[in-house]
Amino acid sequence: QVQLVESGGGLVQAGGSLSLSCAASGRSISSYGLGWFRQAPGKGREFVAAINWSGRSTSYADSVKGRFTISKNYVKNTMYLRMNDLKPEDTALYYCAADTRRTVVAENSPSEYAYWGQGTQVTVSS
């Protein structure tokens, strides 16, 4: 089993930056893939970014490509999402998720992830 806890959300003005953290416990993050998803009120869960078990494969949604960067620290067993040039459209509850496999590529589909955190709120004002 994997337990995930997100942190780092908050209120920021458009154009600003935030860094989200996802602390994992139960298993090393080197043994499975990780992803970030978000959900705005009235919207479905949306893929944001993902990184595979080795860190050699990453994937980003078109809407955040060039602005967000996913990374992880094996010593801290934590995944990060650096968000730059934030836009009001980025406002959502952000979730981290863990896969159950060592995949070659980072997975984009929510159905591929078995474990989820409770989310951290990101609000971007205009």
C-alpha positions as CSV (number, residue, x, y, z in Angstrom):
1,Q,0.0,0.0,0.0
2,V,1.0,3.6,-0.5
3,Q,-0.1,6.6,1.5
4,L,0.1,10.1,-0.2
5,V,-0.2,13.5,1.4
6,E,-0.3,16.7,-0.7
7,S,0.8,20.1,0.5
8,G,1.8,23.5,-0.8
9,G,-1.4,24.8,-2.1
10,G,-2.6,28.3,-1.5
11,L,-3.8,31.6,-3.0
12,V,-1.6,33.2,-5.6
13,Q,-2.1,36.0,-8.2
14,A,-2.0,35.2,-11.9
15,G,1.5,35.0,-13.1
16,G,2.8,33.8,-9.8
17,S,4.3,30.5,-8.8
18,L,3.7,27.7,-6.3
19,S,5.4,24.4,-5.5
20,L,3.3,21.4,-4.5
21,S,4.6,18.4,-2.6
22,C,3.4,14.9,-2.4
23,A,4.9,13.0,0.5
24,A,4.7,9.2,0.1
25,S,4.9,6.5,2.7
26,G,4.6,2.8,2.7
27,R,6.8,2.1,-0.3
28,S,9.7,3.8,-2.0
29,I,8.7,6.1,-4.9
30,S,11.4,4.4,-6.9
31,S,9.1,1.4,-7.3
32,Y,6.1,3.0,-8.9
33,G,4.9,5.8,-11.1
34,L,3.4,9.1,-9.8
35,G,1.1,11.6,-11.2
36,W,-0.6,14.9,-10.5
37,F,-4.3,15.5,-11.3
38,R,-6.7,18.3,-10.6
39,Q,-10.4,18.9,-10.3
40,A,-12.2,22.2,-10.4
41,P,-15.8,22.7,-9.2
42,G,-18.2,21.1,-11.7
43,K,-15.4,19.6,-13.6
44,G,-14.0,16.1,-13.9
45,R,-10.6,15.0,-12.8
46,E,-8.0,16.3,-15.2
47,F,-4.5,15.0,-15.9
48,V,-1.7,17.4,-15.1
49,A,1.6,15.7,-15.1
50,A,3.2,12.3,-14.4
51,I,6.6,10.7,-13.9
52,N,7.5,7.1,-14.1
53,W,9.2,5.0,-11.5
54,S,12.7,5.8,-12.7
55,G,12.1,9.4,-13.4
56,R,13.3,9.0,-17.0
57,S,9.8,9.5,-18.5
58,T,7.6,12.5,-17.8
59,S,4.3,13.6,-19.3
60,Y,2.4,16.9,-19.2
61,A,-1.0,18.0,-20.2
62,D,-1.0,20.5,-23.1
63,S,-2.5,23.1,-20.8
64,V,0.4,23.1,-18.4
65,K,3.3,22.2,-20.7
66,G,6.1,24.7,-20.4
67,R,4.8,26.1,-17.2
68,F,4.7,23.1,-14.8
69,T,7.6,20.8,-13.9
70,I,7.3,17.5,-12.2
71,S,10.1,16.0,-10.2
72,K,10.9,13.7,-7.3
73,N,13.4,13.3,-4.5
74,Y,14.2,9.7,-3.6
75,V,15.8,10.5,-0.3
76,K,12.7,12.4,0.9
77,N,10.4,10.0,-0.9
78,T,8.5,13.0,-2.2
79,M,7.2,14.2,-5.5
80,Y,6.9,17.8,-6.5
81,L,5.1,20.0,-9.0
82,R,6.6,23.3,-9.7
83,M,4.0,25.6,-11.2
84,N,5.0,28.8,-12.9
85,D,3.1,31.5,-14.6
86,L,-0.1,30.4,-13.0
87,K,-3.4,31.3,-14.6
88,P,-7.0,31.5,-13.2
89,E,-7.8,28.4,-15.2
90,D,-5.3,26.5,-13.0
91,T,-7.6,26.9,-10.0
92,A,-8.5,23.5,-8.7
93,L,-8.0,20.9,-6.0
94,Y,-4.7,19.1,-6.9
95,Y,-4.3,15.4,-6.2
96,C,-1.2,13.3,-6.3
97,A,-1.6,9.6,-7.3
98,A,0.5,6.5,-7.3
99,D,0.6,3.7,-9.8
100,T,1.2,0.1,-8.9
101,R,3.7,-0.7,-11.6
102,R,7.1,0.2,-12.9
103,T,6.0,1.4,-16.3
104,V,8.3,2.5,-19.1
105,V,6.4,5.7,-19.8
106,A,4.5,8.0,-17.4
107,E,0.8,7.2,-17.4
108,N,-1.8,9.9,-18.2
109,S,-5.0,8.1,-17.4
110,P,-6.5,8.3,-13.9
111,S,-7.6,4.6,-14.2
112,E,-3.9,3.6,-14.1
113,Y,-3.5,5.0,-10.6
114,A,-4.5,3.0,-7.6
115,Y,-3.6,5.3,-4.7
116,W,-4.7,8.9,-4.2
117,G,-4.0,11.7,-1.8
118,Q,-6.8,13.9,-0.4
119,G,-5.7,17.0,-2.4
120,T,-4.4,20.5,-1.8
121,Q,-6.3,23.6,-3.0
122,V,-4.7,26.0,-5.5
123,T,-6.5,29.2,-6.2
124,V,-5.2,31.7,-8.7
125,S,-6.7,35.2,-8.7
126,S,-6.8,37.4,-11.8
